[in-house]
């Protein structure tokens, strides 16, 4: 019989290792940056003594950035991209054309949103600019 702990560890390691390259960009590692900024000791001796604790804590912070923080923060950017792409009329678009395209945009909205969200979760895409 297989050891459930080994299978779970292997599954989690594979999921974390292959889940995202977004955290390769320093600005996208929010939890890890918070841990580095607030919990890193200034002395070399303290760093060396806390190394056995800091490595697992850092890995948990990196994994939480990949699995929780970045996907949650990508939702509003993906929704903004979807609205801009499918629902924002252009200057030369007539009302008739907008009414004709609306049912197709309604059908495409979940697919565009999920695709954009997955792209923002997996790849380091800059956040949307906030326009007034």
C-alpha positions in Angstrom: 0.0 0.0 0.0 1.3 3.5 -0.8 2.0 6.0 1.8 -0.7 8.7 1.6 1.7 11.3 3.0 4.2 10.6 0.2 1.6 10.8 -2.5 0.2 14.0 -1.1 3.7 15.5 -0.8 4.5 14.5 -4.4 1.2 15.9 -5.7 1.7 19.2 -3.8 5.3 19.6 -5.0 4.3 18.9 -8.6 1.4 21.4 -8.4 3.5 24.1 -6.8 6.5 23.6 -9.2 4.3 23.7 -12.3 1.6 26.0 -11.4 3.0 29.4 -12.2 5.9 31.4 -13.5 4.2 34.6 -12.3 6.2 34.5 -9.0 9.4 34.8 -10.9 8.7 38.6 -11.0 9.6 40.2 -7.7 6.5 42.4 -7.7 4.2 39.4 -8.0 5.6 37.7 -4.8 3.5 39.7 -2.4 3.4 37.3 0.5 7.1 36.5 0.2 8.0 40.2 0.0 5.9 40.8 3.1 7.8 38.1 4.9 11.2 39.4 3.8 10.3 42.9 4.7 9.0 42.3 8.2 10.4 39.0 9.5 14.0 39.0 8.2 16.5 39.5 11.0 19.3 42.1 10.4 22.2 40.1 11.9 24.0 37.4 10.1 24.1 35.1 13.1 20.3 35.4 13.5 19.8 34.6 9.8 22.0 31.6 10.1 20.2 30.3 13.2 16.7 30.9 11.7 17.6 29.2 8.3 15.9 25.9 9.2 12.7 27.8 10.0 12.9 30.4 7.2 13.2 28.0 4.3 10.0 26.1 5.0 8.2 29.4 5.8 9.5 31.0 2.6 8.3 28.0 0.6 4.9 28.2 2.1 4.8 31.9 1.4 5.8 31.3 -2.2 3.2 28.6 -2.6 0.5 30.8 -1.2 1.5 33.5 -3.7 1.1 31.0 -6.5 -2.0 29.2 -5.4 -4.0 31.9 -3.5 -2.8 35.5 -3.7 -2.1 35.9 -7.4 -5.2 34.1 -8.6 -7.4 36.2 -6.3 -5.7 39.5 -7.4 -6.0 38.6 -11.1 -9.8 38.4 -11.0 -10.5 42.1 -11.3 -7.9 42.6 -14.1 -9.4 39.7 -16.1 -12.9 41.1 -15.6 -11.7 44.5 -16.8 -10.0 43.0 -19.9 -13.2 41.1 -20.6 -15.4 44.2 -20.4 -13.0 46.2 -22.5 -12.7 43.5 -25.2 -16.3 42.4 -25.5 -18.6 45.1 -24.0 -16.9 48.5 -24.6 -18.2 50.0 -27.9 -15.7 51.6 -30.2 -16.3 55.2 -31.5 -17.3 54.1 -35.0 -19.7 51.3 -33.8 -23.4 51.8 -34.5 -26.2 50.9 -32.1 -27.4 48.2 -34.5 -24.0 46.6 -34.7 -23.7 46.7 -30.9 -27.2 45.0 -30.6 -26.2 42.4 -33.1 -22.9 41.6 -31.3 -24.4 41.6 -27.8 -25.6 37.9 -27.8 -22.2 36.7 -29.1 -20.5 38.8 -26.5 -22.7 37.3 -23.8 -21.8 33.7 -25.0 -18.1 34.6 -25.2 -17.8 36.4 -21.8 -17.2 33.3 -19.6 -14.6 31.9 -22.0 -12.7 35.2 -22.4 -12.8 35.8 -18.7 -11.5 32.4 -17.7 -8.8 32.4 -20.4 -7.6 35.9 -19.4 -7.7 34.9 -15.7 -5.7 31.8 -16.3 -3.2 33.8 -18.4 -2.8 36.3 -15.6 -2.4 33.5 -13.1 0.2 31.7 -15.0 2.2 34.4 -16.7 3.6 37.7 -15.4 1.2 40.1 -17.1 1.2 43.7 -15.8 -1.9 44.8 -14.0 -4.4 47.0 -15.8 -4.0 50.7 -15.6 -6.8 52.4 -13.7 -8.4 55.0 -15.8 -10.9 57.5 -14.4 
